[in-house]
Amino acid sequence: MFQKVHSFAPATVANVACGFDVFGFAVEQPGDEVMIEKSSQPGVRIKNILGDGG
């Protein structure tokens, strides 16, 4: 069983058309990154939030 999980979801363009909108798709950056670690205590705790601008 995994003790830690790391996931990245790249940002996307919501309204894609056949024009130049396809160049707006993110390939590697920006995006959201989530790291989850199993704990012996019940519940969910958020340890850190980075890069949210404030």
mmCIF entry with sequence, helices, sheets and N, C-alpha, C, O atoms, coordinates in Angstrom:
data_MODEL
# 
_entry.id   MODEL 
# 
_entity.id                         1 
_entity.type                       polymer 
_entity.pdbx_number_of_molecules   1 
# 
_entity_poly.entity_id                      1 
_entity_poly.type                           'polypeptide(L)' 
_entity_poly.nstd_linkage                   no 
_entity_poly.nstd_monomer                   no 
_entity_poly.pdbx_seq_one_letter_code       MFQKVHSFAPATVANVACGFDVFGFAVEQPGDEVMIEKSSQPGVRIKNILGDGG 
_entity_poly.pdbx_seq_one_letter_code_can   MFQKVHSFAPATVANVACGFDVFGFAVEQPGDEVMIEKSSQPGVRIKNILGDGG 
_entity_poly.pdbx_strand_id                 A 
# 
loop_
_entity_poly_seq.entity_id 
_entity_poly_seq.num 
_entity_poly_seq.mon_id 
_entity_poly_seq.hetero 
1 1  MET n 
1 2  PHE n 
1 3  GLN n 
1 4  LYS n 
1 5  VAL n 
1 6  HIS n 
1 7  SER n 
1 8  PHE n 
1 9  ALA n 
1 10 PRO n 
1 11 ALA n 
1 12 THR n 
1 13 VAL n 
1 14 ALA n 
1 15 ASN n 
1 16 VAL n 
1 17 ALA n 
1 18 CYS n 
1 19 GLY n 
1 20 PHE n 
1 21 ASP n 
1 22 VAL n 
1 23 PHE n 
1 24 GLY n 
1 25 PHE n 
1 26 ALA n 
1 27 VAL n 
1 28 GLU n 
1 29 GLN n 
1 30 PRO n 
1 31 GLY n 
1 32 ASP n 
1 33 GLU n 
1 34 VAL n 
1 35 MET n 
1 36 ILE n 
1 37 GLU n 
1 38 LYS n 
1 39 SER n 
1 40 SER n 
1 41 GLN n 
1 42 PRO n 
1 43 GLY n 
1 44 VAL n 
1 45 ARG n 
1 46 ILE n 
1 47 LYS n 
1 48 ASN n 
1 49 ILE n 
1 50 LEU n 
1 51 GLY n 
1 52 ASP n 
1 53 GLY n 
1 54 GLY n 
# 
_struct_asym.id          A 
_struct_asym.entity_id   1 
# 
_struct_conf.conf_type_id            HELX_P 
_struct_conf.id                      HELX_P1 
_struct_conf.pdbx_PDB_helix_id       AA1 
_struct_conf.beg_label_comp_id       PHE 
_struct_conf.beg_label_asym_id       A 
_struct_conf.beg_label_seq_id        20 
_struct_conf.pdbx_beg_PDB_ins_code   ? 
_struct_conf.end_label_comp_id       GLY 
_struct_conf.end_label_asym_id       A 
_struct_conf.end_label_seq_id        24 
_struct_conf.pdbx_end_PDB_ins_code   ? 
_struct_conf.beg_auth_comp_id        PHE 
_struct_conf.beg_auth_asym_id        A 
_struct_conf.beg_auth_seq_id         20 
_struct_conf.end_auth_comp_id        GLY 
_struct_conf.end_auth_asym_id        A 
_struct_conf.end_auth_seq_id         24 
_struct_conf.pdbx_PDB_helix_class    5 
_struct_conf.details                 ? 
_struct_conf.pdbx_PDB_helix_length   5 
# 
_struct_conf_type.id          HELX_P 
_struct_conf_type.criteria    ? 
_struct_conf_type.reference   ? 
# 
_struct_sheet.id               AA1 
_struct_sheet.type             ? 
_struct_sheet.number_strands   2 
_struct_sheet.details          ? 
# 
_struct_sheet_order.sheet_id     AA1 
_struct_sheet_order.range_id_1   1 
_struct_sheet_order.range_id_2   2 
_struct_sheet_order.offset       ? 
_struct_sheet_order.sense        anti-parallel 
# 
loop_
_struct_sheet_range.sheet_id 
_struct_sheet_range.id 
_struct_sheet_range.beg_label_comp_id 
_struct_sheet_range.beg_label_asym_id 
_struct_sheet_range.beg_label_seq_id 
_struct_sheet_range.pdbx_beg_PDB_ins_code 
_struct_sheet_range.end_label_comp_id 
_struct_sheet_range.end_label_asym_id 
_struct_sheet_range.end_label_seq_id 
_struct_sheet_range.pdbx_end_PDB_ins_code 
_struct_sheet_range.beg_auth_comp_id 
_struct_sheet_range.beg_auth_asym_id 
_struct_sheet_range.beg_auth_seq_id 
_struct_sheet_range.end_auth_comp_id 
_struct_sheet_range.end_auth_asym_id 
_struct_sheet_range.end_auth_seq_id 
AA1 1 LYS A 4  ? PRO A 10 ? LYS A 4  PRO A 10 
AA1 2 GLY A 31 ? GLU A 37 ? GLY A 31 GLU A 37 
# 
loop_
_atom_site.group_PDB 
_atom_site.id 
_atom_site.type_symbol 
_atom_site.label_atom_id 
_atom_site.label_alt_id 
_atom_site.label_comp_id 
_atom_site.label_asym_id 
_atom_site.label_entity_id 
_atom_site.label_seq_id 
_atom_site.pdbx_PDB_ins_code 
_atom_site.Cartn_x 
_atom_site.Cartn_y 
_atom_site.Cartn_z 
_atom_site.occupancy 
_atom_site.B_iso_or_equiv 
_atom_site.pdbx_formal_charge 
_atom_site.auth_seq_id 
_atom_site.auth_comp_id 
_atom_site.auth_asym_id 
_atom_site.auth_atom_id 
_atom_site.pdbx_PDB_model_num 
ATOM 1   N N  . MET A 1 1  ? 0.849   -1.182 0.000   1.00 0.00 ? 1  MET A N  1 
ATOM 2   C CA . MET A 1 1  ? 0.000   0.000  0.000   1.00 0.00 ? 1  MET A CA 1 
ATOM 3   C C  . MET A 1 1  ? 0.893   1.243  0.000   1.00 0.00 ? 1  MET A C  1 
ATOM 4   O O  . MET A 1 1  ? 1.907   1.286  0.697   1.00 0.00 ? 1  MET A O  1 
ATOM 5   N N  . PHE A 1 2  ? 0.513   2.240  -0.777  1.00 0.00 ? 2  PHE A N  1 
ATOM 6   C CA . PHE A 1 2  ? 1.283   3.476  -0.857  1.00 0.00 ? 2  PHE A CA 1 
ATOM 7   C C  . PHE A 1 2  ? 1.170   4.289  0.430   1.00 0.00 ? 2  PHE A C  1 
ATOM 8   O O  . PHE A 1 2  ? 0.104   4.349  1.042   1.00 0.00 ? 2  PHE A O  1 
ATOM 9   N N  . GLN A 1 3  ? 2.273   4.915  0.836   1.00 0.00 ? 3  GLN A N  1 
ATOM 10  C CA . GLN A 1 3  ? 2.281   5.797  1.998   1.00 0.00 ? 3  GLN A CA 1 
ATOM 11  C C  . GLN A 1 3  ? 2.207   7.261  1.575   1.00 0.00 ? 3  GLN A C  1 
ATOM 12  O O  . GLN A 1 3  ? 1.720   8.111  2.321   1.00 0.00 ? 3  GLN A O  1 
ATOM 13  N N  . LYS A 1 4  ? 2.707   7.548  0.346   1.00 0.00 ? 4  LYS A N  1 
ATOM 14  C CA . LYS A 1 4  ? 2.696   8.911  -0.189  1.00 0.00 ? 4  LYS A CA 1 
ATOM 15  C C  . LYS A 1 4  ? 2.233   8.876  -1.646  1.00 0.00 ? 4  LYS A C  1 
ATOM 16  O O  . LYS A 1 4  ? 2.531   7.935  -2.381  1.00 0.00 ? 4  LYS A O  1 
ATOM 17  N N  . VAL A 1 5  ? 1.497   9.920  -2.050  1.00 0.00 ? 5  VAL A N  1 
ATOM 18  C CA . VAL A 1 5  ? 1.044   10.052 -3.435  1.00 0.00 ? 5  VAL A CA 1 
ATOM 19  C C  . VAL A 1 5  ? 1.332   11.468 -3.896  1.00 0.00 ? 5  VAL A C  1 
ATOM 20  O O  . VAL A 1 5  ? 1.083   12.425 -3.162  1.00 0.00 ? 5  VAL A O  1 
ATOM 21  N N  . HIS A 1 6  ? 1.855   11.609 -5.109  1.00 0.00 ? 6  HIS A N  1 
ATOM 22  C CA . HIS A 1 6  ? 2.157   12.913 -5.692  1.00 0.00 ? 6  HIS A CA 1 
ATOM 23  C C  . HIS A 1 6  ? 1.448   12.996 -7.033  1.00 0.00 ? 6  HIS A C  1 
ATOM 24  O O  . HIS A 1 6  ? 1.551   12.077 -7.845  1.00 0.00 ? 6  HIS A O  1 
ATOM 25  N N  . SER A 1 7  ? 0.721   14.100 -7.279  1.00 0.00 ? 7  SER A N  1 
ATOM 26  C CA . SER A 1 7  ? -0.026  14.250 -8.525  1.00 0.00 ? 7  SER A CA 1 
ATOM 27  C C  . SER A 1 7  ? 0.110   15.675 -9.054  1.00 0.00 ? 7  SER A C  1 
ATOM 28  O O  . SER A 1 7  ? 0.164   16.631 -8.280  1.00 0.00 ? 7  SER A O  1 
ATOM 29  N N  . PHE A 1 8  ? 0.164   15.808 -10.389 1.00 0.00 ? 8  PHE A N  1 
ATOM 30  C CA . PHE A 1 8  ? 0.233   17.118 -11.031 1.00 0.00 ? 8  PHE A CA 1 
ATOM 31  C C  . PHE A 1 8  ? -0.845  17.180 -12.101 1.00 0.00 ? 8  PHE A C  1 
ATOM 32  O O  . PHE A 1 8  ? -0.995  16.250 -12.893 1.00 0.00 ? 8  PHE A O  1 
ATOM 33  N N  . ALA A 1 9  ? -1.602  18.288 -12.125 1.00 0.00 ? 9  ALA A N  1 
ATOM 34  C CA . ALA A 1 9  ? -2.634  18.506 -13.142 1.00 0.00 ? 9  ALA A CA 1 
ATOM 35  C C  . ALA A 1 9  ? -2.310  19.798 -13.874 1.00 0.00 ? 9  ALA A C  1 
ATOM 36  O O  . ALA A 1 9  ? -2.370  20.871 -13.273 1.00 0.00 ? 9  ALA A O  1 
ATOM 37  N N  . PRO A 1 10 ? -1.965  19.723 -15.168 1.00 0.00 ? 10 PRO A N  1 
ATOM 38  C CA . PRO A 1 10 ? -1.642  20.943 -15.910 1.00 0.00 ? 10 PRO A CA 1 
ATOM 39  C C  . PRO A 1 10 ? -2.874  21.815 -16.123 1.00 0.00 ? 10 PRO A C  1 
ATOM 40  O O  . PRO A 1 10 ? -3.996  21.318 -16.222 1.00 0.00 ? 10 PRO A O  1 
ATOM 41  N N  . ALA A 1 11 ? -2.646  23.111 -16.191 1.00 0.00 ? 11 ALA A N  1 
ATOM 42  C CA . ALA A 1 11 ? -3.726  24.052 -16.475 1.00 0.00 ? 11 ALA A CA 1 
ATOM 43  C C  . ALA A 1 11 ? -4.183  23.851 -17.920 1.00 0.00 ? 11 ALA A C  1 
ATOM 44  O O  . ALA A 1 11 ? -3.402  23.408 -18.762 1.00 0.00 ? 11 ALA A O  1 
ATOM 45  N N  . THR A 1 12 ? -5.444  24.177 -18.207 1.00 0.00 ? 12 THR A N  1 
ATOM 46  C CA . THR A 1 12 ? -5.974  23.990 -19.557 1.00 0.00 ? 12 THR A CA 1 
ATOM 47  C C  . THR A 1 12 ? -6.763  25.210 -20.002 1.00 0.00 ? 12 THR A C  1 
ATOM 48  O O  . THR A 1 12 ? -6.970  26.151 -19.236 1.00 0.00 ? 12 THR A O  1 
ATOM 49  N N  . VAL A 1 13 ? -7.190  25.174 -21.232 1.00 0.00 ? 13 VAL A N  1 
ATOM 50  C CA . VAL A 1 13 ? -8.068  26.204 -21.797 1.00 0.00 ? 13 VAL A CA 1 
ATOM 51  C C  . VAL A 1 13 ? -9.469  25.608 -21.842 1.00 0.00 ? 13 VAL A C  1 
ATOM 52  O O  . VAL A 1 13 ? -9.659  24.522 -22.391 1.00 0.00 ? 13 VAL A O  1 
ATOM 53  N N  . ALA A 1 14 ? -10.447 26.299 -21.274 1.00 0.00 ? 14 ALA A N  1 
ATOM 54  C CA . ALA A 1 14 ? -11.798 25.740 -21.186 1.00 0.00 ? 14 ALA A CA 1 
ATOM 55  C C  . ALA A 1 14 ? -12.562 25.805 -22.508 1.00 0.00 ? 14 ALA A C  1 
ATOM 56  O O  . ALA A 1 14 ? -13.316 24.884 -22.821 1.00 0.00 ? 14 ALA A O  1 
ATOM 57  N N  . ASN A 1 15 ? -12.384 26.864 -23.284 1.00 0.00 ? 15 ASN A N  1 
ATOM 58  C CA . ASN A 1 15 ? -13.183 27.010 -24.507 1.00 0.00 ? 15 ASN A CA 1 
ATOM 59  C C  . ASN A 1 15 ? -12.272 26.928 -25.742 1.00 0.00 ? 15 ASN A C  1 
ATOM 60  O O  . ASN A 1 15 ? -11.840 27.950 -26.276 1.00 0.00 ? 15 ASN A O  1 
ATOM 61  N N  . VAL A 1 16 ? -11.996 25.730 -26.172 1.00 0.00 ? 16 VAL A N  1 
ATOM 62  C CA . VAL A 1 16 ? -11.098 25.521 -27.303 1.00 0.00 ? 16 VAL A CA 1 
ATOM 63  C C  . VAL A 1 16 ? -11.910 25.521 -28.595 1.00 0.00 ? 16 VAL A C  1 
ATOM 64  O O  . VAL A 1 16 ? -12.940 24.855 -28.695 1.00 0.00 ? 16 VAL A O  1 
ATOM 65  N N  . ALA A 1 17 ? -11.437 26.271 -29.570 1.00 0.00 ? 17 ALA A N  1 
ATOM 66  C CA . ALA A 1 17 ? -12.061 26.293 -30.893 1.00 0.00 ? 17 ALA A CA 1 
ATOM 67  C C  . ALA A 1 17 ? -11.039 25.833 -31.919 1.00 0.00 ? 17 ALA A C  1 
ATOM 68  O O  . ALA A 1 17 ? -9.955  25.379 -31.553 1.00 0.00 ? 17 ALA A O  1 
ATOM 69  N N  . CYS A 1 18 ? -11.364 25.944 -33.171 1.00 0.00 ? 18 CYS A N  1 
ATOM 70  C CA . CYS A 1 18 ? -10.459 25.444 -34.210 1.00 0.00 ? 18 CYS A CA 1 
ATOM 71  C C  . CYS A 1 18 ? -9.370  26.449 -34.573 1.00 0.00 ? 18 CYS A C  1 
ATOM 72  O O  . CYS A 1 18 ? -8.516  26.151 -35.407 1.00 0.00 ? 18 CYS A O  1 
ATOM 73  N N  . GLY A 1 19 ? -9.384  27.621 -33.970 1.00 0.00 ? 19 GLY A N  1 
ATOM 74  C CA . GLY A 1 19 ? -8.381  28.639 -34.291 1.00 0.00 ? 19 GLY A CA 1 
ATOM 75  C C  . GLY A 1 19 ? -7.113  28.484 -33.479 1.00 0.00 ? 19 GLY A C  1 
ATOM 76  O O  . GLY A 1 19 ? -6.652  27.369 -33.238 1.00 0.00 ? 19 GLY A O  1 
ATOM 77  N N  . PHE A 1 20 ? -6.542  29.619 -33.051 1.00 0.00 ? 20 PHE A N  1 
ATOM 78  C CA . PHE A 1 20 ? -5.274  29.615 -32.333 1.00 0.00 ? 20 PHE A CA 1 
ATOM 79  C C  . PHE A 1 20 ? -5.427  29.243 -30.863 1.00 0.00 ? 20 PHE A C  1 
ATOM 80  O O  . PHE A 1 20 ? -4.429  29.223 -30.143 1.00 0.00 ? 20 PHE A O  1 
ATOM 81  N N  . ASP A 1 21 ? -6.630  28.949 -30.392 1.00 0.00 ? 21 ASP A N  1 
ATOM 82  C CA . ASP A 1 21 ? -6.841  28.574 -28.986 1.00 0.00 ? 21 ASP A CA 1 
ATOM 83  C C  . ASP A 1 21 ? -6.029  27.356 -28.584 1.00 0.00 ? 21 ASP A C  1 
ATOM 84  O O  . ASP A 1 21 ? -5.667  27.224 -27.415 1.00 0.00 ? 21 ASP A O  1 
ATOM 85  N N  . VAL A 1 22 ? -5.732  26.460 -29.519 1.00 0.00 ? 22 VAL A N  1 
ATOM 86  C CA . VAL A 1 22 ? -4.995  25.244 -29.164 1.00 0.00 ? 22 VAL A CA 1 
ATOM 87  C C  . VAL A 1 22 ? -3.595  25.554 -28.658 1.00 0.00 ? 22 VAL A C  1 
ATOM 88  O O  . VAL A 1 22 ? -3.002  24.727 -27.966 1.00 0.00 ? 22 VAL A O  1 
ATOM 89  N N  . PHE A 1 23 ? -3.048  26.727 -28.982 1.00 0.00 ? 23 PHE A N  1 
ATOM 90  C CA . PHE A 1 23 ? -1.727  27.097 -28.487 1.00 0.00 ? 23 PHE A CA 1 
ATOM 91  C C  . PHE A 1 23 ? -1.757  27.463 -27.002 1.00 0.00 ? 23 PHE A C  1 
ATOM 92  O O  . PHE A 1 23 ? -0.704  27.609 -26.382 1.00 0.00 ? 23 PHE A O  1 
ATOM 93  N N  . GLY A 1 24 ? -2.942  27.612 -26.433 1.00 0.00 ? 24 GLY A N  1 
ATOM 94  C CA . GLY A 1 24 ? -3.070  27.948 -25.025 1.00 0.00 ? 24 GLY A CA 1 
ATOM 95  C C  . GLY A 1 24 ? -2.977  26.757 -24.095 1.00 0.00 ? 24 GLY A C  1 
ATOM 96  O O  . GLY A 1 24 ? -2.899  26.937 -22.880 1.00 0.00 ? 24 GLY A O  1 
ATOM 97  N N  . PHE A 1 25 ? -2.982  25.545 -24.628 1.00 0.00 ? 25 PHE A N  1 
ATOM 98  C CA . PHE A 1 25 ? -2.888  24.379 -23.763 1.00 0.00 ? 25 PHE A CA 1 
ATOM 99  C C  . PHE A 1 25 ? -1.542  24.336 -23.045 1.00 0.00 ? 25 PHE A C  1 
ATOM 100 O O  . PHE A 1 25 ? -0.498  24.569 -23.655 1.00 0.00 ? 25 PHE A O  1 
ATOM 101 N N  . ALA A 1 26 ? -1.572  24.037 -21.743 1.00 0.00 ? 26 ALA A N  1 
ATOM 102 C CA . ALA A 1 26 ? -0.339  23.924 -20.974 1.00 0.00 ? 26 ALA A CA 1 
ATOM 103 C C  . ALA A 1 26 ? 0.254   22.539 -21.183 1.00 0.00 ? 26 ALA A C  1 
ATOM 104 O O  . ALA A 1 26 ? -0.459  21.540 -21.089 1.00 0.00 ? 26 ALA A O  1 
ATOM 105 N N  . VAL A 1 27 ? 1.537   22.470 -21.464 1.00 0.00 ? 27 VAL A N  1 
ATOM 106 C CA . VAL A 1 27 ? 2.203   21.191 -21.653 1.00 0.00 ? 27 VAL A CA 1 
ATOM 107 C C  . VAL A 1 27 ? 2.821   20.722 -20.337 1.00 0.00 ? 27 VAL A C  1 
ATOM 108 O O  . VAL A 1 27 ? 2.624   19.580 -19.923 1.00 0.00 ? 27 VAL A O  1 
ATOM 109 N N  . GLU A 1 28 ? 3.562   21.603 -19.690 1.00 0.00 ? 28 GLU A N  1 
ATOM 110 C CA . GLU A 1 28 ? 4.206   21.240 -18.424 1.00 0.00 ? 28 GLU A CA 1 
ATOM 111 C C  . GLU A 1 28 ? 3.848   22.194 -17.285 1.00 0.00 ? 28 GLU A C  1 
ATOM 112 O O  . GLU A 1 28 ? 3.665   21.752 -16.151 1.00 0.00 ? 28 GLU A O  1 
ATOM 113 N N  . GLN A 1 29 ? 3.748   23.477 -17.562 1.00 0.00 ? 29 GLN A N  1 
ATOM 114 C CA . GLN A 1 29 ? 3.477   24.496 -16.540 1.00 0.00 ? 29 GLN A CA 1 
ATOM 115 C C  . GLN A 1 29 ? 2.500   25.504 -17.115 1.00 0.00 ? 29 GLN A C  1 
ATOM 116 O O  . GLN A 1 29 ? 2.514   25.635 -18.339 1.00 0.00 ? 29 GLN A O  1 
ATOM 117 N N  . PRO A 1 30 ? 1.698   26.196 -16.437 1.00 0.00 ? 30 PRO A N  1 
ATOM 118 C CA . PRO A 1 30 ? 1.406   26.114 -14.995 1.00 0.00 ? 30 PRO A CA 1 
ATOM 119 C C  . PRO A 1 30 ? 0.476   24.940 -14.706 1.00 0.00 ? 30 PRO A C  1 
ATOM 120 O O  . PRO A 1 30 ? 0.005   24.255 -15.614 1.00 0.00 ? 30 PRO A O  1 
ATOM 121 N N  . GLY A 1 31 ? 0.228   24.732 -13.436 1.00 0.00 ? 31 GLY A N  1 
ATOM 122 C CA . GLY A 1 31 ? -0.665  23.649 -13.036 1.00 0.00 ? 31 GLY A CA 1 
ATOM 123 C C  . GLY A 1 31 ? -0.754  23.564 -11.528 1.00 0.00 ? 31 GLY A C  1 
ATOM 124 O O  . GLY A 1 31 ? -0.185  24.383 -10.806 1.00 0.00 ? 31 GLY A O  1 
ATOM 125 N N  . ASP A 1 32 ? -1.475  22.563 -11.068 1.00 0.00 ? 32 ASP A N  1 
ATOM 126 C CA . ASP A 1 32 ? -1.642  22.324 -9.637  1.00 0.00 ? 32 ASP A CA 1 
ATOM 127 C C  . ASP A 1 32 ? -0.936  21.034 -9.255  1.00 0.00 ? 32 ASP A C  1 
ATOM 128 O O  . ASP A 1 32 ? -0.974  20.041 -9.982  1.00 0.00 ? 32 ASP A O  1 
ATOM 129 N N  . GLU A 1 33 ? -0.293  21.074 -8.096  1.00 0.00 ? 33 GLU A N  1 
ATOM 130 C CA . GLU A 1 33 ? 0.441   19.916 -7.585  1.00 0.00 ? 33 GLU A CA 1 
ATOM 131 C C  . GLU A 1 33 ? -0.101  19.569 -6.206  1.00 0.00 ? 33 GLU A C  1 
ATOM 132 O O  . GLU A 1 33 ? -0.291  20.446 -5.362  1.00 0.00 ? 33 GLU A O  1 
ATOM 133 N N  . VAL A 1 34 ? -0.347  18.284 -5.986  1.00 0.00 ? 34 VAL A N  1 
ATOM 134 C CA . VAL A 1 34 ? -0.876  17.815 -4.704  1.00 0.00 ? 34 VAL A CA 1 
ATOM 135 C C  . VAL A 1 34 ? 0.007   16.674 -4.210  1.00 0.00 ? 34 VAL A C  1 
ATOM 136 O O  . VAL A 1 34 ? 0.334   15.760 -4.967  1.00 0.00 ? 34 VAL A O  1 
ATOM 137 N N  . MET A 1 35 ? 0.388   16.733 -2.940  1.00 0.00 ? 35 MET A N  1 
ATOM 138 C CA . MET A 1 35 ? 1.130   15.651 -2.302  1.00 0.00 ? 35 MET A CA 1 
ATOM 139 C C  . MET A 1 35 ? 0.338   15.190 -1.087  1.00 0.00 ? 35 MET A C  1 
ATOM 140 O O  . MET A 1 35 ? -0.004  15.997 -0.222  1.00 0.00 ? 35 MET A O  1 
ATOM 141 N N  . ILE A 1 36 ? 0.048   13.907 -1.023  1.00 0.00 ? 36 ILE A N  1 
ATOM 142 C CA . ILE A 1 36 ? -0.745  13.330 0.058   1.00 0.00 ? 36 ILE A CA 1 
ATOM 143 C C  . ILE A 1 36 ? 0.103   12.292 0.770   1.00 0.00 ? 36 ILE A C  1 
ATOM 144 O O  . ILE A 1 36 ? 0.770   11.476 0.134   1.00 0.00 ? 36 ILE A O  1 
ATOM 145 N N  . GLU A 1 37 ? 0.072   12.332 2.106   1.00 0.00 ? 37 GLU A N  1 
ATOM 146 C CA . GLU A 1 37 ? 0.836   11.377 2.905   1.00 0.00 ? 37 GLU A CA 1 
ATOM 147 C C  . GLU A 1 37 ? -0.080  10.743 3.938   1.00 0.00 ? 37 GLU A C  1 
ATOM 148 O O  . GLU A 1 37 ? -0.826  11.439 4.627   1.00 0.00 ? 37 GLU A O  1 
ATOM 149 N N  . LYS A 1 38 ? -0.025  9.430  4.043   1.00 0.00 ? 38 LYS A N  1 
ATOM 150 C CA . LYS A 1 38 ? -0.847  8.707  5.005   1.00 0.00 ? 38 LYS A CA 1 
ATOM 151 C C  . LYS A 1 38 ? -0.402  9.022  6.425   1.00 0.00 ? 38 LYS A C  1 
ATOM 152 O O  . LYS A 1 38 ? 0.792   9.140  6.700   1.00 0.00 ? 38 LYS A O  1 
ATOM 153 N N  . SER A 1 39 ? -1.373  9.157  7.327   1.00 0.00 ? 39 SER A N  1 
ATOM 154 C CA . SER A 1 39 ? -1.097  9.469  8.728   1.00 0.00 ? 39 SER A CA 1 
ATOM 155 C C  . SER A 1 39 ? -1.726  8.412  9.620   1.00 0.00 ? 39 SER A C  1 
ATOM 156 O O  . SER A 1 39 ? -2.714  7.782  9.243   1.00 0.00 ? 39 SER A O  1 
ATOM 157 N N  . SER A 1 40 ? -1.164  8.221  10.783  1.00 0.00 ? 40 SER A N  1 
ATOM 158 C CA . SER A 1 40 ? -1.738  7.277  11.741  1.00 0.00 ? 40 SER A CA 1 
ATOM 159 C C  . SER A 1 40 ? -2.939  7.881  12.472  1.00 0.00 ? 40 SER A C  1 
ATOM 160 O O  . SER A 1 40 ? -3.706  7.157  13.107  1.00 0.00 ? 40 SER A O  1 
ATOM 161 N N  . GLN A 1 41 ? -3.104  9.203  12.386  1.00 0.00 ? 41 GLN A N  1 
ATOM 162 C CA . GLN A 1 41 ? -4.216  9.885  13.037  1.00 0.00 ? 41 GLN A CA 1 
ATOM 163 C C  . GLN A 1 41 ? -5.363  10.073 12.051  1.00 0.00 ? 41 GLN A C  1 
ATOM 164 O O  . GLN A 1 41 ? -5.116  10.289 10.864  1.00 0.00 ? 41 GLN A O  1 
ATOM 165 N N  . PRO A 1 42 ? -6.611  9.998  12.511  1.00 0.00 ? 42 PRO A N  1 
ATOM 166 C CA . PRO A 1 42 ? -7.752  10.186 11.612  1.00 0.00 ? 42 PRO A CA 1 
ATOM 167 C C  . PRO A 1 42 ? -7.905  11.656 11.204  1.00 0.00 ? 42 PRO A C  1 
ATOM 168 O O  . PRO A 1 42 ? -7.443  12.553 11.909  1.00 0.00 ? 42 PRO A O  1 
ATOM 169 N N  . GLY A 1 43 ? -8.553  11.892 10.068  1.00 0.00 ? 43 GLY A N  1 
ATOM 170 C CA . GLY A 1 43 ? -8.822  13.251 9.621   1.00 0.00 ? 43 GLY A CA 1 
ATOM 171 C C  . GLY A 1 43 ? -7.880  13.704 8.527   1.00 0.00 ? 43 GLY A C  1 
ATOM 172 O O  . GLY A 1 43 ? -6.976  12.980 8.109   1.00 0.00 ? 43 GLY A O  1 
ATOM 173 N N  . VAL A 1 44 ? -8.121  14.930 8.073   1.00 0.00 ? 44 VAL A N  1 
ATOM 174 C CA . VAL A 1 44 ? -7.327  15.540 7.011   1.00 0.00 ? 44 VAL A CA 1 
ATOM 175 C C  . VAL A 1 44 ? -6.698  16.810 7.548   1.00 0.00 ? 44 VAL A C  1 
ATOM 176 O O  . VAL A 1 44 ? -7.376  17.619 8.181   1.00 0.00 ? 44 VAL A O  1 
ATOM 177 N N  . ARG A 1 45 ? -5.407  16.994 7.302   1.00 0.00 ? 45 ARG A N  1 
ATOM 178 C CA . ARG A 1 45 ? -4.705  18.201 7.722   1.00 0.00 ? 45 ARG A CA 1 
ATOM 179 C C  . ARG A 1 45 ? -3.969  18.780 6.516   1.00 0.00 ? 45 ARG A C  1 
ATOM 180 O O  . ARG A 1 45 ? -3.270  18.056 5.807   1.00 0.00 ? 45 ARG A O  1 
ATOM 181 N N  . ILE A 1 46 ? -4.127  20.081 6.284   1.00 0.00 ? 46 ILE A N  1 
ATOM 182 C CA . ILE A 1 46 ? -3.417  20.763 5.225   1.00 0.00 ? 46 ILE A CA 1 
ATOM 183 C C  . ILE A 1 46 ? -2.182  21.378 5.864   1.00 0.00 ? 46 ILE A C  1 
ATOM 184 O O  . ILE A 1 46 ? -2.287  22.252 6.725   1.00 0.00 ? 46 ILE A O  1 
ATOM 185 N N  . LYS A 1 47 ? -1.002  20.910 5.433   1.00 0.00 ? 47 LYS A N  1 
ATOM 186 C CA . LYS A 1 47 ? 0.252   21.385 6.025   1.00 0.00 ? 47 LYS A CA 1 
ATOM 187 C C  . LYS A 1 47 ? 0.754   22.671 5.381   1.00 0.00 ? 47 LYS A C  1 
ATOM 188 O O  . LYS A 1 47 ? 1.315   23.526 6.067   1.00 0.00 ? 47 LYS A O  1 
ATOM 189 N N  . ASN A 1 48 ? 0.559   22.819 4.067   1.00 0.00 ? 48 ASN A N  1 
ATOM 190 C CA . ASN A 1 48 ? 1.180   23.936 3.372   1.00 0.00 ? 48 ASN A CA 1 
ATOM 191 C C  . ASN A 1 48 ? 0.446   24.230 2.079   1.00 0.00 ? 48 ASN A C  1 
ATOM 192 O O  . ASN A 1 48 ? 0.004   23.313 1.388   1.00 0.00 ? 48 ASN A O  1 
ATOM 193 N N  . ILE A 1 49 ? 0.313   25.514 1.749   1.00 0.00 ? 49 ILE A N  1 
ATOM 194 C CA . ILE A 1 49 ? -0.208  25.962 0.457   1.00 0.00 ? 49 ILE A CA 1 
ATOM 195 C C  . ILE A 1 49 ? 0.790   26.963 -0.085  1.00 0.00 ? 49 ILE A C  1 
ATOM 196 O O  . ILE A 1 49 ? 1.111   27.950 0.576   1.00 0.00 ? 49 ILE A O  1 
ATOM 197 N N  . LEU A 1 50 ? 1.285   26.707 -1.300  1.00 0.00 ? 50 LEU A N  1 
ATOM 198 C CA . LEU A 1 50 ? 2.302   27.556 -1.908  1.00 0.00 ? 50 LEU A CA 1 
ATOM 199 C C  . LEU A 1 50 ? 1.819   28.102 -3.243  1.00 0.00 ? 50 LEU A C  1 
ATOM 200 O O  . LEU A 1 50 ? 1.049   27.444 -3.942  1.00 0.00 ? 50 LEU A O  1 
ATOM 201 N N  . GLY A 1 51 ? 2.270   29.310 -3.605  1.00 0.00 ? 51 GLY A N  1 
ATOM 202 C CA . GLY A 1 51 ? 2.054   29.854 -4.922  1.00 0.00 ? 51 GLY A CA 1 
ATOM 203 C C  . GLY A 1 51 ? 0.646   30.305 -5.243  1.00 0.00 ? 51 GLY A C  1 
ATOM 204 O O  . GLY A 1 51 ? 0.280   30.391 -6.415  1.00 0.00 ? 51 GLY A O  1 
ATOM 205 N N  . ASP A 1 52 ? -0.155  30.596 -4.227  1.00 0.00 ? 52 ASP A N  1 
ATOM 206 C CA . ASP A 1 52 ? -1.517  31.041 -4.485  1.00 0.00 ? 52 ASP A CA 1 
ATOM 207 C C  . ASP A 1 52 ? -1.640  32.557 -4.539  1.00 0.00 ? 52 ASP A C  1 
ATOM 208 O O  . ASP A 1 52 ? -2.747  33.084 -4.656  1.00 0.00 ? 52 ASP A O  1 
ATOM 209 N N  . GLY A 1 53 ? -0.529  33.257 -4.456  1.00 0.00 ? 53 GLY A N  1 
ATOM 210 C CA . GLY A 1 53 ? -0.539  34.705 -4.565  1.00 0.00 ? 53 GLY A CA 1 
ATOM 211 C C  . GLY A 1 53 ? -1.052  35.438 -3.333  1.00 0.00 ? 53 GLY A C  1 
ATOM 212 O O  . GLY A 1 53 ? -1.386  36.620 -3.417  1.00 0.00 ? 53 GLY A O  1 
ATOM 213 N N  . GLY A 1 54 ? -1.120  34.774 -2.216  1.00 0.00 ? 54 GLY A N  1 
ATOM 214 C CA . GLY A 1 54 ? -1.481  35.534 -1.040  1.00 0.00 ? 54 GLY A CA 1 
ATOM 215 C C  . GLY A 1 54 ? -2.317  34.881 -0.052  1.00 0.00 ? 54 GLY A C  1 
ATOM 216 O O  . GLY A 1 54 ? -2.654  35.483 0.968   1.00 0.00 ? 54 GLY A O  1 
# 
